[in-house]
Amino acid sequence: MRLLKKGSSLILRRIVLSLTVGLAAPLLLGACGSSNGTSPANAASVAPAASDPAASAPATSAPGDSGRAGAGQTATTTIVMAEAMTGMGSVVTDDRGMTLYRYDKDESTPSKWTCSGACTKTWLPVIVQDSVQTSGVEKSLLGTVHRNGMKQLTLAGWPLYRYSGDTKAEQANGQGKDNEWYAVTPSGQKAAATG
């Protein structure tokens, strides 16, 4: 009889221990899943750099959010897509329909950015946090370039930017600005006015 009580006590302890481990495991895994470790190709989770404040904005943030994604959301997936723009043909936008641009003073081979300091207050670098999804843009043309401890998205080697003067989706107010800034096509070329 005494032996049976000891056996029951041992079984009860094992059950309690199993339940404790079973309940703690999802909490620990959840904490691990939110770490800022290195991500696979073409993306990274990094802390914002103080020397280039405009570059620290989340990859999906844009001025004058048009509502395609909830205002104030910080997504870790960047989405780039080809969209037809009146008078320009097909250009690359983000998931909110904000036009993406390339800068003639940057270099595509090797990828190199030259817009910094005050320039990034007008031309916002597209910073990649975790992953990039595409629609109508060849994923093999996408890459990144290091920018003050972060990664800026590139297309055909050209670093990509948003224009602060575009306040809603499907605007391209930066097209041809200073004869150096152009909306980018899905192949990485300058978008040309068609009419």
C-alpha positions as CSV (number, residue, x, y, z in Angstrom):
1,M,0.0,0.0,0.0
2,R,2.8,2.4,0.9
3,L,4.5,1.5,-2.4
4,L,1.4,2.5,-4.3
5,K,1.3,5.9,-2.7
6,K,5.0,6.6,-3.6
7,G,4.3,5.5,-7.2
8,S,1.2,7.8,-7.4
9,S,3.2,10.7,-6.0
10,L,5.9,10.1,-8.6
11,I,3.3,10.0,-11.4
12,L,1.6,13.1,-10.1
13,R,5.0,15.0,-10.1
14,R,5.7,13.9,-13.6
15,I,2.3,15.1,-14.8
16,V,2.7,18.5,-13.1
17,L,6.2,18.8,-14.6
18,S,5.0,17.9,-18.0
19,L,2.1,20.5,-17.8
20,T,4.5,23.2,-16.6
21,V,6.9,22.5,-19.5
22,G,4.0,22.3,-21.9
23,L,2.7,25.7,-20.8
24,A,6.1,27.4,-20.7
25,A,7.2,26.2,-24.2
26,P,4.8,28.4,-26.2
27,L,5.8,31.4,-24.2
28,L,9.5,30.8,-24.7
29,L,9.0,30.1,-28.4
30,G,6.9,33.2,-28.8
31,A,9.8,35.2,-27.2
32,C,12.3,33.6,-29.6
33,G,10.1,34.4,-32.6
34,S,10.2,38.1,-31.9
35,S,14.0,38.4,-31.8
36,N,15.8,40.6,-34.3
37,G,18.1,38.0,-35.7
38,T,19.5,38.0,-39.2
39,S,17.0,37.1,-42.0
40,P,17.6,35.3,-45.2
41,A,18.8,37.0,-48.5
42,N,17.8,40.6,-49.4
43,A,16.5,41.5,-45.9
44,A,17.5,42.2,-42.3
45,S,16.0,43.3,-39.0
46,V,18.2,46.1,-37.7
47,A,18.0,49.0,-35.2
48,P,17.6,52.5,-36.7
49,A,20.7,54.5,-37.3
50,A,20.9,57.9,-35.7
51,S,23.0,59.5,-38.5
52,D,20.3,59.1,-41.2
53,P,16.9,59.6,-39.4
54,A,14.7,59.3,-42.5
55,A,16.2,55.9,-43.3
56,S,14.9,54.5,-40.0
57,A,11.3,54.6,-41.0
58,P,9.7,51.2,-41.3
59,A,9.8,49.7,-44.8
60,T,6.0,50.1,-45.3
61,S,5.6,53.6,-43.8
62,A,4.7,56.4,-46.2
63,P,3.5,60.0,-45.8
64,G,-0.2,60.5,-46.2
65,D,-1.1,56.9,-46.0
66,S,-4.0,56.2,-48.4
67,G,-5.4,53.4,-46.3
68,R,-4.2,50.3,-48.2
69,A,-2.6,49.2,-44.9
70,G,-3.7,50.5,-41.5
71,A,-2.2,53.7,-40.4
72,G,0.5,53.3,-37.8
73,Q,1.1,49.6,-38.6
74,T,4.7,48.5,-38.6
75,A,4.9,45.6,-41.0
76,T,8.1,43.6,-41.4
77,T,7.3,42.4,-44.9
78,T,7.9,44.9,-47.7
79,I,5.8,44.4,-50.8
80,V,6.7,45.9,-54.2
81,M,4.5,45.7,-57.2
82,A,4.1,46.9,-60.7
83,E,1.2,49.3,-61.3
84,A,0.1,51.2,-64.4
85,M,0.4,54.9,-64.0
86,T,-1.4,57.3,-66.3
87,G,1.1,58.9,-68.6
88,M,4.1,56.8,-67.5
89,G,3.2,53.1,-68.1
90,S,4.1,50.5,-65.5
91,V,6.1,51.7,-62.4
92,V,7.0,50.1,-59.1
93,T,5.0,51.0,-56.0
94,D,4.9,49.7,-52.4
95,D,1.9,47.9,-50.9
96,R,0.2,51.3,-50.3
97,G,0.5,52.4,-53.9
98,M,3.2,54.9,-53.2
99,T,5.6,55.3,-56.2
100,L,9.2,54.2,-55.8
101,Y,12.0,56.2,-57.3
102,R,15.7,55.9,-58.4
103,Y,18.3,58.6,-58.3
104,D,20.7,59.3,-61.2
105,K,23.6,60.1,-58.9
106,D,23.3,56.7,-57.2
107,E,25.2,53.8,-58.8
108,S,23.7,50.5,-59.8
109,T,27.0,48.6,-60.3
110,P,27.9,48.1,-57.6
111,S,24.8,49.3,-55.7
112,K,25.7,52.6,-54.0
113,W,23.5,55.3,-52.4
114,T,24.5,59.0,-52.5
115,C,21.3,60.6,-51.1
116,S,22.0,61.3,-47.4
117,G,21.4,63.9,-44.7
118,A,18.9,66.6,-45.8
119,C,18.2,64.6,-49.0
120,T,16.6,61.8,-47.0
121,K,14.0,64.2,-45.6
122,T,12.6,64.6,-49.1
123,W,13.6,61.2,-50.6
124,L,12.9,58.5,-48.1
125,P,15.0,55.4,-48.5
126,V,13.0,52.1,-48.7
127,I,14.4,50.2,-45.8
128,V,13.9,46.4,-45.7
129,Q,13.2,44.8,-42.3
130,D,12.4,41.1,-42.9
131,S,11.2,39.9,-46.2
132,V,10.2,41.2,-49.6
133,Q,7.3,40.0,-51.7
134,T,6.7,41.0,-55.3
135,S,3.9,41.3,-57.8
136,G,4.8,42.1,-61.4
137,V,8.4,42.7,-60.4
138,E,11.1,40.1,-61.0
139,K,12.3,39.1,-57.6
140,S,15.8,38.2,-58.9
141,L,16.2,41.9,-59.7
142,L,15.8,42.9,-56.1
143,G,18.6,43.3,-53.6
144,T,19.8,45.5,-50.8
145,V,22.6,47.9,-50.1
146,H,24.0,48.6,-46.6
147,R,22.9,52.0,-45.3
148,N,24.1,53.1,-41.9
149,G,23.6,49.6,-40.3
150,M,20.3,49.0,-42.2
151,K,19.5,47.6,-45.6
152,Q,18.0,49.7,-48.4
153,L,16.0,47.9,-51.1
154,T,17.5,48.0,-54.6
155,L,16.0,47.1,-58.0
156,A,18.4,46.2,-60.8
157,G,21.1,47.6,-58.5
158,W,19.4,51.0,-58.1
159,P,18.6,52.0,-54.4
160,L,14.9,52.8,-54.1
161,Y,13.2,55.8,-52.4
162,R,9.8,57.3,-51.8
163,Y,9.1,61.0,-52.4
164,S,7.8,63.0,-49.5
165,G,5.7,65.1,-52.0
166,D,3.6,62.1,-52.9
167,T,0.8,62.2,-50.3
168,K,-1.4,59.5,-51.6
169,A,-1.4,56.4,-53.7
170,E,-0.8,56.6,-57.5
171,Q,1.0,60.0,-57.3
172,A,4.3,60.5,-59.0
173,N,5.1,64.1,-58.1
174,G,8.8,63.3,-57.9
175,Q,9.0,62.2,-61.6
176,G,11.8,64.1,-63.3
177,K,12.5,66.2,-60.3
178,D,15.8,68.1,-60.8
179,N,16.3,65.9,-63.9
180,E,17.8,63.3,-61.5
181,W,14.8,61.5,-59.8
182,Y,12.6,59.1,-61.7
183,A,9.9,56.6,-61.0
184,V,11.4,53.2,-61.5
185,T,10.0,50.6,-63.9
186,P,9.7,46.9,-63.0
187,S,13.0,46.3,-64.9
188,G,14.8,49.0,-62.9
189,Q,14.8,51.6,-65.8
190,K,13.7,55.2,-65.5
191,A,10.0,55.7,-66.2
192,A,9.4,58.1,-69.1
193,A,6.5,60.3,-69.6
194,T,4.4,58.9,-72.4
195,G,2.1,61.8,-73.1
